[in-house]
Amino acid sequence: MQFGIFTVGDVTPDPTTGATPSEHERIKAMVTIARKAEEVGLDVFASGEHHNPPFVPSSPTTMLGYVAARTEKLILSTSTTLITTNDPVKIAEDFAMLQHLADGRVDLMMGRGNTAPVYPWFGQDIRQGIPLAIENYHLLHRLWREDVVDWEGRFRTPLQGFTSTPRPLDGVPPFVWHGSIRSPEIAEQAAYYGDGFFANHIFWPKEHFIALVDLYRERFEHYGHGTADQAIVGLGGQVFLRRNSQDALREFRPYFDNAPVYGHGPSLESFTEQTPLSVGSPQEVVDKTLTFREHFGDYQRQLFLVDHAGLPLKTVLEQLDLLGEEVVPVLREELDAKRPVHVPDGPTHASLKAAKTDAVTSR
C-alpha cells in the first residue's frame, strides 16, 4: 500500500492573517513539503497541473525533476497531467527524461482538468474532451512501447517514422493512472489498457465514485488483466490533524470556510460527513480512512491533500509529522494485513521491470 500527498499548488490568502505567499514562496514551499513527505516516511508526492491563477504548478516535470535531485526514495507523480491539451509527444519525452533523472521513481496521472478555458488556450475544443483524452493517450501508449511510430489521428499532425527520445528507462514506461471524478469513459479507458484508475473523491459523496470504481474493476477483468479485485485503484482524500478533534475543527474552520473551491458553501461538519475530508485527531483520521476499503475494496494508493486553502507552511509541516508518525503507520499495517495475497501492491518501477522480465522469460 502506497501513501502520499498531492498538491494543487494554489496561492491563497491565509484567512486568519490576510497574508498571501508570493508565487516564489509557494513554489519553494511545495519543494519543502515534498522533502518533508519523504522524511516522515510517505511514499508518494504528486503535483497538479494548472495554467491559471491562483495556481502555480504549470510545469510539473520541472518541479518533480528538482524534487528528484533532493530526495532518494519518494515516488514522484502528478495529480493531473492534462492529456487533452498537452501534446502526447511532449508528455512521452518529458516523463521519460524524468524517469532517467529520478532512477525510475516516476509515474503520472492522466486527467482532463477542471478549468474550461485551458482548452482554447492550447488550441483545443472542450467539447472534444473525451475524444481528445482517448486519442492522445492511445498515441502516448504507443510512443513508449514502439521504437518507431507512424501515426495519423484527428487532433494532431501525422507522425512518420518517429522515435520519442529518450526511450523509457529499462524499456519500462512510467505507470499511468487515469484520474476521473465524473466520466465512465475514463474508467473504461484505464481498464482497457490495464492501467490504474484514480478516484479523487474529495468533493462528492462516495456513492458516485463507488460506481466508477466498480465499473473500472468489472472492465479490467473483462479485458483479461486479472480479476476485478486485482485492478489497480487509487483514492484521494483531505486531512487536517491536531491532537484532539476540538482543536482541529477550531483551527481548520476559517480555512475551510474561505477555501477557493468549497468555501462559502456547506458547513465543515456537513462536508466532512458527506466526503472523505477528515478533520480531527490522528485516530479519527485513521478510523475514517479505513472505511474507504469498505466502500471501494482493497486498493493500492492513498493520497491526501494537506497544503491548500492558505494553510501556512509551518502548519502543513506539522500535519505531515502527525500523518507520518501516527496515521500512516497504523493504516499501512491495517490495510496490508487485510489485503489478500493475490491482490497486488502499489506499482513501482522495480515491480514493473520484474513483471516485464517474467513475461519475457515465460515465453
C-alpha positions in Angstrom: 0.0 0.0 0.0 1.4 3.4 -1.0 0.6 6.6 0.9 1.4 10.1 -0.1 0.3 13.6 -0.6 -0.8 15.7 -3.6 -0.8 19.4 -4.0 -2.9 21.6 -6.3 -0.4 24.4 -5.8 -2.9 27.2 -5.0 -1.8 30.6 -3.9 -4.5 31.5 -1.4 -4.6 34.2 1.3 -4.4 32.9 4.9 -7.8 33.9 6.2 -6.5 34.2 9.7 -3.8 36.7 8.9 -4.6 38.1 5.5 -1.0 37.1 4.3 -0.7 35.8 0.8 2.5 34.0 -0.3 4.2 35.1 -3.4 4.4 32.6 -6.3 8.1 32.1 -5.5 7.3 31.4 -1.8 4.6 28.9 -2.8 6.8 27.1 -5.3 9.6 26.7 -2.8 7.1 25.6 -0.1 6.0 22.8 -2.4 9.5 21.5 -2.6 9.9 21.7 1.2 6.6 19.8 1.6 7.8 17.1 -0.8 11.1 16.6 1.1 9.2 16.5 4.4 6.9 13.8 3.0 9.9 11.6 2.4 11.4 12.4 5.7 8.3 11.3 7.6 8.1 8.0 5.6 5.5 8.7 2.9 5.8 7.0 -0.4 4.5 9.5 -3.0 4.5 13.2 -3.8 2.1 14.3 -6.6 1.7 17.7 -8.2 -1.3 19.0 -10.1 -1.0 20.9 -13.4 -2.7 24.2 -13.8 -2.2 27.1 -16.2 -4.2 29.8 -14.5 -4.1 31.9 -11.3 -4.3 31.3 -8.4 -2.3 28.1 -9.1 1.4 27.8 -9.8 2.3 24.3 -11.0 2.2 24.9 -14.8 5.2 22.7 -15.3 5.0 19.6 -13.1 8.0 17.8 -14.6 10.2 20.8 -13.9 9.1 20.7 -10.3 9.4 16.9 -10.0 12.8 16.9 -11.6 14.0 19.4 -9.0 12.5 17.3 -6.2 14.1 14.2 -7.6 17.5 15.7 -7.1 16.7 16.3 -3.4 15.0 13.0 -2.5 16.1 9.4 -2.6 13.0 7.1 -2.2 9.9 9.3 -2.9 7.8 8.3 -5.9 7.2 11.4 -8.0 3.9 11.7 -9.7 1.2 14.1 -10.9 -2.3 14.5 -9.6 -3.2 15.6 -13.1 -1.3 15.6 -16.4 -3.6 17.2 -18.9 -3.8 14.6 -21.6 -6.3 16.8 -23.5 -4.2 19.9 -24.0 -0.6 18.6 -23.8 1.0 17.1 -26.9 1.4 13.3 -26.3 4.8 13.5 -27.9 6.0 16.1 -25.3 4.4 14.1 -22.5 6.3 11.0 -23.7 9.6 12.8 -23.8 9.2 14.8 -20.6 8.3 11.9 -18.4 10.9 9.5 -19.9 13.5 12.1 -19.2 12.2 12.5 -15.6 12.3 8.7 -15.3 16.0 8.7 -16.1 16.8 11.6 -13.8 14.8 10.0 -10.9 16.1 6.4 -11.5 12.6 5.2 -12.1 10.8 6.9 -9.2 8.1 8.3 -11.6 4.5 7.7 -12.6 1.8 10.0 -13.7 -2.0 10.6 -13.6 -3.8 11.4 -16.8 -6.8 13.8 -16.5 -8.8 16.4 -18.4 -8.6 19.1 -15.7 -11.3 21.2 -14.2 -10.6 24.6 -15.9 -12.6 25.0 -19.1 -10.6 28.0 -20.6 -7.5 25.8 -20.7 -8.7 24.2 -23.9 -8.7 27.2 -26.2 -5.5 28.5 -24.5 -3.9 25.4 -26.0 -5.8 25.3 -29.3 -8.4 22.7 -28.4 -12.2 22.5 -28.1 -13.6 21.4 -24.7 -16.5 19.7 -26.5 -13.9 17.2 -27.7 -12.6 16.5 -24.2 -13.3 12.8 -24.1 -12.2 12.0 -27.8 -9.0 14.0 -27.1 -8.3 12.0 -24.0 -8.8 8.7 -25.8 -6.8 9.5 -28.9 -4.0 11.3 -27.2 -3.4 8.5 -24.7 -3.5 5.9 -27.4 -0.6 7.7 -29.1 1.3 8.2 -25.9 0.9 4.5 -25.1 2.4 3.6 -28.4 5.2 6.1 -28.2 6.5 4.5 -25.0 6.3 0.9 -26.4 7.3 1.2 -30.0 10.7 2.4 -31.1 9.3 3.8 -34.4 5.8 5.1 -34.7 3.6 6.0 -37.7 0.5 7.9 -36.6 -2.5 9.7 -38.0 -5.4 10.9 -36.0 -7.9 13.8 -35.7 -6.2 16.1 -33.3 -2.5 16.5 -34.2 -0.3 16.4 -37.3 0.7 12.9 -38.5 3.9 11.2 -37.5 6.1 9.2 -39.9 8.9 7.1 -38.6 9.0 9.0 -35.3 11.1 7.9 -32.3 10.4 9.5 -29.0 13.6 10.2 -27.0 14.8 9.3 -24.5 13.4 5.8 -24.5 11.7 4.8 -21.2 14.2 3.6 -18.5 14.9 -0.1 -18.8 12.3 -0.3 -21.6 9.6 0.1 -18.9 7.2 3.1 -19.4 6.1 5.0 -16.3 3.0 3.6 -14.7 -0.1 5.5 -15.7 -3.1 6.3 -13.5 -6.3 7.7 -15.2 -8.0 10.2 -12.9 -11.7 11.0 -13.2 -14.4 12.5 -11.0 -17.3 12.0 -13.4 -16.6 10.2 -16.6 -17.2 6.4 -17.1 -15.3 6.6 -20.4 -12.1 7.3 -18.5 -12.7 4.3 -16.2 -13.2 2.2 -19.3 -10.0 3.6 -20.8 -8.0 2.7 -17.7 -9.4 -0.8 -17.7 -8.8 -1.3 -21.4 -5.0 -0.7 -21.0 -4.7 -2.4 -17.7 -3.6 0.9 -16.1 -4.6 2.3 -12.8 -7.8 4.2 -12.0 -7.6 7.1 -9.5 -10.9 8.3 -8.0 -10.1 11.7 -6.4 -13.3 11.6 -4.5 -12.7 14.8 -2.4 -15.7 16.8 -3.3 -18.7 14.4 -3.9 -20.3 11.7 -1.9 -18.8 8.2 -2.1 -21.7 6.6 -3.9 -20.8 8.4 -7.1 -17.2 7.2 -7.0 -18.1 3.7 -6.0 -20.0 3.3 -9.3 -16.9 4.5 -11.3 -14.5 2.2 -9.4 -16.9 -0.8 -9.7 -17.1 -0.2 -13.5 -13.4 0.0 -13.8 -12.9 -3.2 -11.8 -15.5 -5.0 -13.9 -14.0 -3.9 -17.2 -10.4 -4.6 -16.0 -11.4 -8.2 -15.6 -13.3 -8.2 -18.9 -10.2 -7.2 -20.8 -8.2 -10.1 -19.2 -5.8 -8.2 -17.0 -6.8 -10.1 -13.9 -9.7 -10.5 -11.5 -11.7 -7.4 -10.6 -10.2 -7.2 -7.1 -6.7 -7.1 -8.7 -7.4 -3.9 -10.5 -5.1 -1.0 -9.5 -7.1 1.7 -7.7 -6.0 4.9 -6.1 -8.1 7.2 -3.9 -7.8 10.9 -2.9 -8.6 12.4 0.5 -8.1 15.5 2.6 -7.0 15.7 6.2 -6.4 18.3 8.9 -4.9 16.9 12.1 -4.4 18.1 15.7 -4.0 16.1 18.8 -7.7 16.4 19.6 -10.7 17.0 17.4 -11.8 20.2 19.1 -8.5 21.9 18.2 -8.6 20.6 14.7 -12.1 21.8 14.0 -11.5 25.2 15.6 -8.2 25.8 13.7 -9.3 24.5 10.3 -12.7 26.1 10.1 -11.7 29.5 8.8 -9.6 27.8 6.1 -12.4 25.6 5.1 -15.0 28.4 5.1 -12.8 30.5 2.8 -11.3 27.8 0.6 -11.4 28.8 -3.2 -13.3 25.6 -4.2 -15.8 24.8 -1.5 -15.7 27.9 0.7 -18.9 29.8 1.4 -20.9 26.5 0.8 -21.7 23.6 3.0 -20.7 23.7 6.6 -17.5 22.0 7.7 -19.5 19.4 9.6 -21.8 18.6 6.6 -18.9 18.4 4.2 -16.9 16.1 6.5 -19.9 13.8 6.8 -20.5 13.6 3.1 -17.0 13.5 1.7 -13.6 12.0 2.6 -12.5 15.2 4.4 -11.2 14.2 7.8 -10.7 16.9 10.4 -9.7 15.6 13.9 -7.3 13.6 15.9 -5.0 11.0 14.3 -7.2 8.2 15.5 -10.3 9.8 13.9 -8.4 10.2 10.6 -7.3 6.5 10.8 -10.9 5.4 11.5 -12.4 7.3 8.6 -9.7 6.3 6.1 -10.2 2.7 7.0 -13.8 3.0 5.8 -12.5 3.6 2.3 -11.6 -0.1 1.9 -15.2 -1.0 3.0 -16.5 1.2 0.2 -14.0 0.6 -2.6 -12.3 -2.7 -1.8 -8.6 -3.3 -1.5 -6.7 -0.5 -3.2 -3.1 0.4 -3.8 -2.6 4.1 -3.3 -3.9 6.7 -0.9 -3.1 10.4 -1.5 -4.0 13.2 0.9 -4.4 16.9 0.3 -2.8 18.8 3.2 -1.5 22.1 1.9 -4.4 24.1 0.3 -6.7 26.9 1.3 -4.0 29.3 2.5 -2.6 27.0 5.3 0.8 28.3 6.3 3.9 26.1 5.6 4.5 25.6 9.3 1.1 24.2 9.8 1.4 21.9 6.7 4.7 20.5 8.0 3.0 19.8 11.4 0.3 17.9 9.5 3.0 15.8 7.8 4.6 15.0 11.1 1.3 13.7 12.5 0.4 11.9 9.3 3.8 10.2 9.1 4.2 9.3 12.7 0.7 8.5 13.9 -1.6 7.9 10.9 0.1 6.2 8.0 1.9 3.5 10.1 -1.4 2.4 11.5 -3.2 2.5 8.1 -0.3 0.7 6.4 -0.4 -2.2 9.0 -4.1 -2.5 9.0 -4.7 -2.3 5.2 -1.7 -4.5 4.3 -2.9 -7.2 6.8 -6.3 -7.2 5.3 -5.2 -7.3 1.6 -5.4 -10.9 0.2 -2.2 -12.4 -1.2 -3.4 -12.3 -4.8 -4.1 -8.6 -4.7 -1.1 -6.6 -5.9 0.7 -3.8 -4.0 1.2 -0.4 -5.5 3.2 -0.3 -8.7 6.8 0.8 -8.8 9.5 0.8 -11.5 11.1 -2.2 -9.9 7.8 -4.2 -9.9 7.1 -3.3 -13.5 10.6 -4.2 -14.6 10.3 -7.5 -12.8 6.9 -8.2 -14.5 8.4 -7.4 -17.9 11.3 -9.8 -17.2 9.0 -12.6 -16.1 6.9 -12.1 -19.2 9.9 -12.4 -21.5 11.3 -15.5 -19.7 8.0 -17.3 -19.7 7.6 -17.1 -23.5 
